[in-house]
Amino acid sequence: MKKSGLFVLMLIILGACEKYPLSNSETQEWLGFGVSGNYQSAEAGNYLPDSIGIVFDNQAVLLENGNTFKLEFDVIEGGGTVDEPVLYSNFNSNTQGRLFTRWKLGTDSNNQVIKATFYDSNGKYLTETEWYATAYFTNDWNSVTSTPLLGIQDMVYDTILQKSMLISNGHLYQSTDKFYKWTPVTFPFYPNVKELEINTTGEIFVAGWSGTLYKTEDWGENWSELENPIPDNHYNYELTITKEDYIWANKQDYGVYCSKDNGLTWQKDTAGLENQERLGRIYSFADSAHLAISYHNMKILQTTNDGLSWEPINTPEYSSTMFVTDENEIIAQNQNGFNLHKSVNGGETYRKVFSTSVAYGTTSIHCYHKFGDDYYVLAPGGGIWKTKDFENFEKQILFDRQSYLFIDHRGTIYACGYNYSNAPPDPTLIYPGKD
C-alpha cells in the first residue's frame, strides 16, 4: 500500500476576471490546497484507514474575504461511497480550511476512484481533483499493480511457521497477516537478489545477481554469505533446491554444480551436457535420480550420480518445461499452444493429458506448484488450472499476459507478469488462500 500523500495544487483565481471570481475580492488571490488521504487501500466494502479531504492554504485571506466554497464528491470507479458527498466551507474559525470525509470502498473493482469538484458561492465551477485507492477482495480474484506484488520474481513459504518471503524488483519482503501487505526484509549485501529457495529445515537461500549465494536461518534477521557456487562467475545463475536438500546452481556455458552439504562444497558435471547448457528447474526422481529440461536440445536429461553425468531420456518433441509429481510421474510440456504429456513409466512412453491455447509462445521456470493435495499449472499467456492427478483439470482463471505462478503459505495464488520500465506493467492476479 502506498502511504497517504499530500499533493499540492495551486488554483489562480482572478477577482476582476469572469473566469474564477472570488466573492468579495477585487484583487488576484491564490487558492492553494493539499489533497490528503490519497493512495490508500483496504478490503472491499470497508472504510479506508484515514479520511480523505482538502486542506486549504492562505486561510487568513480567505477568511477575511468571506469566501464560501462547495466540494462535491462523485464516485468514478469501484462503486464506493463517501459519508458526506457535499461539503461546504466558509473558512470560519471552526473549519480552519479543512474539508474531510470518510470513504467506504466499493466492491465493483480493485481500482477505486473518487472525484471532488470545487464550486464557488454562486455555483460556478472552479476546478477538480481525484483520489485513488485499492480495494482487495478476500474471496475473489484481485488485479494488483502496486509494489511489491507487481512483478514478483520468486517466492518461498513455510506452512508450519506460517510465513512467506518474496522478491520484487530485486528486494526481499515478508508476509503479514494480510495477503496484500508485505514488509521489507533487511538485506545487508549488494547488489539486489534474483532467486529464493527454501530447504526442508526452513533455511532460505538467496541467489544474487553477481554470482553470490546467501543464507538465512531466521527469516532475514541474520544473513551469511556462502562460497560462490560457480567459480569465476560474477553474474546471475539458476538456483534450485531439491527435496533431499541438494542445492543446484546452473548457468549457460558453465554447466551444473551440486552441493550436498548446504553450500559448503560443490561438485561440477563432467559428462553429458552437450553445450554446458542452461537447464530448467531440477527435480528429484525415483530413489536416486534427478531430472531437468535442457534448453539446448529441448529434451529431459537425467542424472543418477548427483549431477556428475547427464543423459537424455525419451521426451515429447520440443518440450520447454517439465515437472515431477509425488508419484514420480513425469510431466512434459511442449508448444503449439500449451500441451502437457504424462509418463508413468520413467519416460518410456507419454500420453497427452491437457491442451489449451495461449496468447503467445514462451516458457517459464515457474509453471507448476503443489499445495496441499492439489497441483496448480500455469500456461503462460493462457491461465491457471488445478488438478490432483494430471488427468482432470479444473480451470481457475484465464488471462493473456501473466507467465509466473507462485503460492504462499496460506495457499494464496499469485499469477505474475513483467514490471516493464518502458511500458505499462502486467498486473499480478491474486486469489486469496485461507488463514
C-alpha positions in Angstrom: 0.0 0.0 0.0 1.3 3.4 -0.8 1.4 5.9 2.0 -1.2 8.7 2.1 0.3 11.5 0.1 -0.1 15.2 0.2 -0.3 16.5 -3.4 -0.4 20.3 -3.6 -2.3 22.0 -6.3 -2.4 25.8 -6.9 -5.5 27.4 -8.4 -5.2 31.0 -9.7 -8.5 32.9 -9.1 -8.9 36.4 -10.5 -11.4 38.8 -8.8 -11.7 41.0 -11.9 -11.9 38.1 -14.3 -15.1 36.3 -15.1 -13.3 33.0 -15.1 -12.9 32.2 -11.4 -14.2 35.2 -9.3 -13.7 35.0 -5.6 -16.6 36.6 -3.7 -15.7 40.0 -2.1 -12.3 40.0 -3.8 -11.2 42.5 -6.4 -7.5 41.5 -6.4 -5.7 38.4 -7.7 -5.7 35.7 -5.0 -4.0 32.3 -4.9 -6.1 29.5 -3.5 -3.7 26.7 -2.6 -4.9 23.3 -1.2 -3.4 19.9 -0.3 -5.1 16.6 -1.2 -4.9 14.4 1.8 -5.6 10.7 2.1 -4.7 9.6 -1.4 -3.4 6.1 -2.5 -4.7 4.1 0.5 -6.1 0.5 0.5 -8.5 -1.6 2.4 -10.6 -4.7 1.9 -13.6 -4.2 -0.4 -16.7 -2.9 1.4 -14.6 -1.3 4.2 -13.6 2.2 5.1 -10.1 3.4 4.3 -7.9 3.8 7.4 -7.7 7.6 7.0 -10.2 10.2 5.9 -9.8 11.9 2.6 -10.1 15.6 2.1 -8.7 19.1 1.3 -6.5 21.3 3.4 -6.6 24.9 2.2 -3.7 27.3 2.3 -3.8 31.1 2.9 -6.8 30.7 5.2 -6.5 34.2 6.7 -7.0 35.8 3.3 -10.0 33.6 2.6 -11.5 34.2 6.0 -11.1 38.0 5.6 -12.8 38.0 2.2 -15.6 35.8 3.5 -15.3 33.2 0.7 -17.5 30.2 0.6 -16.8 27.0 -1.4 -18.7 23.8 -2.2 -17.0 20.5 -2.7 -18.9 17.7 -4.4 -17.7 14.1 -4.3 -18.5 11.7 -7.2 -17.6 8.0 -7.4 -15.8 7.5 -10.7 -14.8 3.8 -10.4 -15.3 1.0 -7.9 -18.7 1.6 -6.6 -17.8 3.1 -3.2 -19.5 5.8 -1.2 -18.5 8.8 1.0 -20.2 9.7 4.2 -20.7 13.3 3.2 -21.0 13.7 -0.6 -21.2 17.5 -0.4 -19.1 19.7 1.9 -19.2 23.5 2.4 -16.6 25.8 3.8 -16.9 29.5 4.7 -13.4 29.5 6.3 -14.5 30.4 9.7 -12.6 29.5 12.8 -14.3 26.1 13.2 -13.5 24.6 9.8 -9.9 26.1 9.7 -9.8 25.5 6.0 -10.2 21.7 6.2 -12.9 19.7 4.4 -12.7 15.9 5.2 -15.0 12.9 4.8 -14.7 9.1 5.1 -14.5 6.9 2.0 -16.1 3.4 2.1 -14.7 1.3 -0.7 -16.9 -0.4 -3.2 -17.0 -4.0 -4.4 -17.0 -3.4 -8.2 -13.3 -3.5 -8.9 -9.9 -3.3 -7.3 -9.3 0.2 -8.6 -11.3 2.8 -6.7 -11.5 6.5 -7.9 -13.4 9.4 -6.4 -13.5 12.9 -7.9 -14.1 16.1 -6.0 -15.3 19.2 -7.8 -15.0 22.8 -6.5 -17.7 25.4 -6.9 -17.8 29.0 -5.7 -20.7 30.5 -3.7 -22.5 31.2 -7.0 -22.3 27.6 -8.1 -19.6 28.3 -10.7 -17.1 25.5 -11.5 -13.6 26.2 -10.3 -11.5 23.1 -10.5 -11.5 19.4 -9.6 -9.2 16.7 -8.2 -9.2 12.9 -7.7 -8.4 10.3 -5.0 -7.2 6.8 -5.8 -7.4 3.7 -3.6 -7.2 -0.1 -3.9 -10.0 -2.4 -2.7 -8.9 -6.0 -2.0 -11.2 -9.0 -2.4 -10.8 -11.8 0.1 -13.0 -14.3 -1.9 -12.3 -13.4 -5.5 -9.5 -12.6 -7.9 -7.6 -9.4 -7.5 -5.8 -7.4 -10.1 -2.9 -5.6 -8.5 -0.5 -3.0 -10.0 1.4 -1.8 -6.9 4.6 -2.9 -5.4 5.8 -5.3 -4.0 3.1 -7.5 -5.5 3.8 -6.2 -9.0 6.4 -8.2 -10.9 7.1 -10.8 -8.3 10.4 -12.6 -9.2 10.3 -15.5 -6.7 8.6 -16.7 -3.5 9.1 -19.3 -0.8 6.9 -20.3 2.1 6.7 -22.4 5.3 3.3 -23.7 6.3 4.5 -24.6 9.8 5.8 -21.2 10.7 3.0 -19.6 8.6 5.4 -17.3 6.8 6.3 -16.4 3.2 9.0 -14.4 1.6 9.2 -12.9 -1.9 11.5 -11.0 -4.2 10.1 -8.0 -6.1 12.3 -5.5 -8.1 15.3 -7.1 -6.5 14.2 -6.6 -2.9 13.0 -9.0 -0.2 9.6 -8.8 1.5 8.0 -10.9 4.2 4.3 -11.7 4.6 2.0 -10.3 7.2 -1.5 -11.3 8.3 -2.9 -9.9 5.1 -2.1 -11.3 1.6 -1.8 -7.8 0.2 0.5 -6.4 2.9 4.2 -7.3 2.8 7.0 -5.8 4.9 10.6 -5.1 3.6 13.3 -7.5 4.8 16.7 -6.0 5.5 19.4 -7.5 3.2 22.9 -6.3 4.1 24.6 -7.2 0.8 24.9 -5.7 -2.6 23.6 -6.0 -5.3 20.0 -6.9 -5.3 18.8 -10.5 -5.2 17.5 -12.7 -8.0 16.1 -16.0 -6.7 14.9 -17.7 -3.5 14.8 -21.3 -2.4 14.0 -23.0 1.0 15.1 -26.4 2.3 13.2 -28.9 4.5 14.7 -27.4 7.7 13.4 -23.9 6.9 16.7 -22.3 5.8 16.3 -19.8 3.0 18.9 -19.4 0.3 19.2 -16.4 -1.9 21.0 -16.2 -5.3 22.5 -12.8 -6.1 22.9 -11.1 -9.4 26.7 -11.2 -9.1 27.0 -15.0 -8.8 26.8 -14.9 -5.0 24.8 -17.2 -2.6 23.4 -16.2 0.8 21.6 -18.0 3.6 19.3 -17.0 6.5 18.2 -19.4 9.2 15.8 -17.0 10.9 13.8 -15.4 8.0 16.0 -12.5 7.4 17.0 -11.5 10.9 20.6 -12.6 10.2 22.4 -13.4 6.9 25.6 -15.2 6.0 27.4 -15.2 2.7 28.4 -18.6 1.3 31.0 -19.6 -1.3 30.0 -18.7 -4.8 28.5 -21.9 -6.3 30.1 -21.4 -9.8 33.7 -20.3 -9.8 34.7 -17.4 -12.0 31.0 -16.5 -12.5 30.2 -13.0 -11.4 26.7 -12.8 -12.9 23.3 -14.4 -12.4 22.6 -18.1 -12.4 19.7 -20.5 -11.8 19.2 -21.8 -8.3 17.2 -25.0 -7.3 16.9 -27.0 -4.0 15.5 -30.5 -4.5 13.6 -32.4 -1.8 16.6 -34.1 -0.3 18.1 -30.6 0.3 20.7 -30.8 -2.5 21.5 -27.3 -3.8 21.9 -26.9 -7.6 23.4 -24.0 -9.5 23.4 -23.8 -13.3 24.4 -21.2 -15.9 24.8 -21.3 -19.7 28.4 -22.1 -20.6 29.3 -23.0 -17.0 27.3 -26.3 -16.6 25.8 -27.6 -13.4 27.1 -27.5 -9.8 25.6 -29.5 -6.9 26.2 -29.2 -3.2 25.1 -31.9 -0.8 26.3 -30.2 2.4 24.3 -27.0 2.5 26.6 -25.0 0.2 29.9 -25.8 1.8 31.4 -27.7 -1.1 30.3 -28.1 -4.7 30.8 -30.7 -7.5 30.6 -30.0 -11.2 29.2 -32.0 -14.0 31.8 -34.0 -16.0 29.8 -35.6 -18.9 26.6 -35.4 -20.8 25.9 -31.7 -21.3 26.5 -31.0 -24.9 27.0 -27.3 -24.6 27.3 -26.7 -20.8 23.8 -25.5 -21.3 21.2 -23.8 -19.2 18.7 -26.2 -17.6 15.3 -25.6 -16.1 14.4 -26.5 -12.5 15.9 -29.7 -11.3 13.6 -32.4 -9.8 14.3 -35.4 -7.6 13.0 -38.6 -9.4 12.5 -42.1 -8.0 15.1 -43.0 -5.3 18.3 -41.5 -6.5 17.9 -39.8 -9.9 17.3 -36.2 -10.9 15.7 -34.7 -14.0 15.8 -31.4 -15.7 14.8 -29.9 -19.1 17.7 -28.8 -21.3 17.1 -25.5 -23.1 19.8 -26.5 -25.6 18.1 -29.6 -27.1 14.6 -29.3 -25.6 14.9 -32.8 -24.0 14.7 -34.1 -20.5 18.1 -35.0 -19.0 18.6 -37.5 -16.2 21.5 -37.9 -13.7 21.9 -40.8 -11.4 25.1 -39.6 -9.7 24.1 -36.3 -8.3 24.8 -34.2 -11.4 28.2 -35.6 -12.4 26.9 -37.0 -15.7 23.7 -36.5 -17.6 21.9 -38.3 -20.4 18.7 -37.6 -22.3 15.6 -39.7 -21.8 12.6 -40.0 -24.2 10.9 -36.7 -24.3 7.9 -35.3 -26.3 9.2 -33.2 -29.2 10.4 -29.7 -28.5 9.5 -29.7 -24.8 10.2 -26.5 -22.9 9.2 -27.3 -19.3 8.8 -30.3 -17.1 7.6 -31.4 -13.7 7.8 -34.5 -11.5 4.8 -35.4 -9.3 4.9 -37.0 -5.8 4.1 -40.3 -7.6 7.2 -40.0 -9.8 5.1 -39.2 -12.9 6.9 -37.1 -15.4 5.0 -34.2 -16.9 6.5 -32.7 -20.1 5.1 -29.5 -21.8 5.6 -28.6 -25.4 4.1 -25.8 -27.5 1.7 -25.4 -30.4 -0.4 -23.9 -27.7 0.3 -25.4 -24.3 0.3 -29.2 -24.2 1.0 -31.4 -21.2 2.2 -35.0 -21.7 2.3 -37.5 -18.8 4.6 -40.6 -18.4 4.0 -43.1 -15.7 7.0 -45.3 -16.7 10.0 -43.1 -16.3 9.7 -41.5 -19.8 9.4 -44.7 -21.9 6.0 -43.6 -23.2 3.9 -40.4 -22.8 0.2 -39.6 -23.2 -1.2 -36.1 -23.9 -3.4 -35.2 -20.9 -4.1 -31.5 -21.4 -4.0 -28.8 -24.0 -5.0 -25.1 -24.2 -4.5 -22.1 -26.4 -2.2 -19.3 -25.2 -1.7 -15.7 -26.3 1.9 -16.1 -27.0 4.5 -18.9 -27.2 7.0 -18.7 -24.3 8.4 -20.7 -21.4 8.6 -20.1 -17.7 10.5 -21.6 -14.8 7.5 -21.1 -12.5 4.7 -23.1 -14.2 4.0 -25.8 -11.6 3.2 -25.8 -7.9 1.8 -28.2 -5.4 -0.1 -27.0 -2.3 -1.9 -29.4 -0.1 -3.4 -32.2 -2.2 -3.6 -30.1 -5.4 -1.2 -29.3 -8.2 -1.5 -26.0 -10.0 -0.4 -25.4 -13.6 0.1 -22.0 -15.2 0.1 -21.8 -19.0 2.0 -18.5 -19.8 -0.4 -16.2 -21.5 -3.3 -18.7 -21.0 -4.5 -19.3 -17.5 -4.2 -21.5 -14.4 -5.7 -24.9 -13.8 -5.9 -27.2 -10.7 -5.5 -30.9 -10.8 -5.0 -33.8 -8.3 -3.7 -36.3 -10.8 -2.8 -34.6 -14.1 -5.8 -36.3 -15.6 -8.7 -34.0 -14.7 -8.1 -30.2 -14.8 -10.3 -27.5 -13.2 -9.9 -24.0 -14.6 -9.1 -21.3 -12.1 -8.7 -18.3 -14.3 -7.9 -17.3 -17.9 -5.6 -14.5 -18.9 -3.3 -13.4 -21.8 -0.3 -11.7 -20.1 0.8 -13.5 -16.9 3.6 -16.0 -17.0 4.8 -16.9 -13.5 2.9 -18.8 -10.8 3.6 -18.5 -7.0 1.8 -19.8 -3.9 2.2 -18.6 -0.3 1.8 -20.3 3.0 -2.0 -19.8 3.0 -2.5 -21.2 -0.5 -2.9 -17.7 -2.0 -2.3 -17.9 -5.7 -0.2 -15.2 -7.5 -0.1 -15.1 -11.3 2.5 -12.6 -12.2 3.8 -10.8 -15.4 6.5 -8.3 -16.1 7.1 -4.9 -14.5 8.3 -3.1 -17.6 10.4 0.1 -17.3 9.2 1.4 -20.7 5.6 0.1 -20.9 2.6 -0.4 -18.7 3.2 -3.4 -16.3 1.4 -6.7 -16.4 -0.9 -6.8 -13.3 -0.5 -9.5 -10.7 -3.6 -11.6 -10.4 -4.2 -12.9 -6.8 -6.7 -15.3 -5.4 -6.5 -15.3 -1.5 -6.0 -18.5 0.4 -7.4 -19.4 3.8 -5.8 -18.5 7.1 
